[in-house]
Amino acid sequence: KVVPAVMEFVDIAGIVKGAAEGAGLGNKFLTNIRMTDAIVHVVRCFVDDDIIHVDGTVDPLRDIEVINLELILSDLAQIEKRLEKARKDKKT
């Protein structure tokens, strides 16, 4: 029996530098992305004067670095929260 694979793609737009601290749609974006099983980066690599870029210029490498850094910072914040909770639980 063949069971076809199903994959759902959801566009979660809105990550900007500082998202881990709540900039832009930061917290909403990071909450939405935590509920996914996988992440696919789609990064703009074209110039079009009719489409504004949040940083004013198109730089795919910078955009990838921003996304990766914000995800890392968000993970770090989650780890710190869990460590704090574990420390409190250990004391009681």
N, C-alpha and C positions, 0 to 999 in steps of 0.2 A: 504494500500500500504506500502511495506517495502522499506525503503531507506537505503542502506548500508552506514555505516560510512567510510570515507576515511581519512587516516592519513599518512602524508608524513614525513619520518625521514631524516634529513640531518646531516651528520657528520661534525661538526665544530671543527676541532682539532686546537690546538695551544695555549691554555691558560697556562701561566706560572706565577710564582710569579713576580709581577711588571707589569702585563699586563695593569693595569689601568693607568700606567705612560708610556705605549708604549713598554714595554719589549716584546721580542719574536714577535708573530703576534698580540700582544695585541689589538691595535686599530682596526685592521681588524676583529679579533675575536669578539670584543665587538660590532662593528657595525653589523656584521652578526647576532649575537645573539639577538640584539634589534629588528630584523625583524621577530622573531619567536613568536608564540602564546603560546608555552610551552617549558620547558626545561626538558630534561631527562638526568640525570647524568649517565654516564657509566664509572666506575672507575676500573682500573686494580688492580686485587687482586692476581696475580700469579707471580712467579719468573721464568724468562727464560733468561739465559745468552746471548742468541742470539738477544734479544730485549732490547735495551737500554732505560732506564728511564731518563728523563730530569734531575732529581735530583740525579741520581746515585743509588738510592735504591727504592724499592717498599714499599710504605706506604699509603694505601688507605685513612686512616683518615686524614693524612696530605694533600693529594691531594684534598679531599673534602673541607677541610678548605681553601686551596688556592683558589679553584674555587669560593666558597661562598664569601670570602673576596674580591676577585677581582671584582665580580659582585656588591657587596655592594659599593666598592670604585667608580666604574663606575657610579652607580646610584647617589651617592653623588655628583660626578662631574657634572652630568646632572642637578641635583637640584640646585647646586650653579650657573650654567650658567643661568638657568631660573630665579632664584631670582635676579641676576644681571640685566638681561634684564627687569624684572618687575620693578626694582628700577629706571632704566633709563627711561622706559616708563612713570612712575609716575611723574618724574621730568619735562617731556615735556608737 
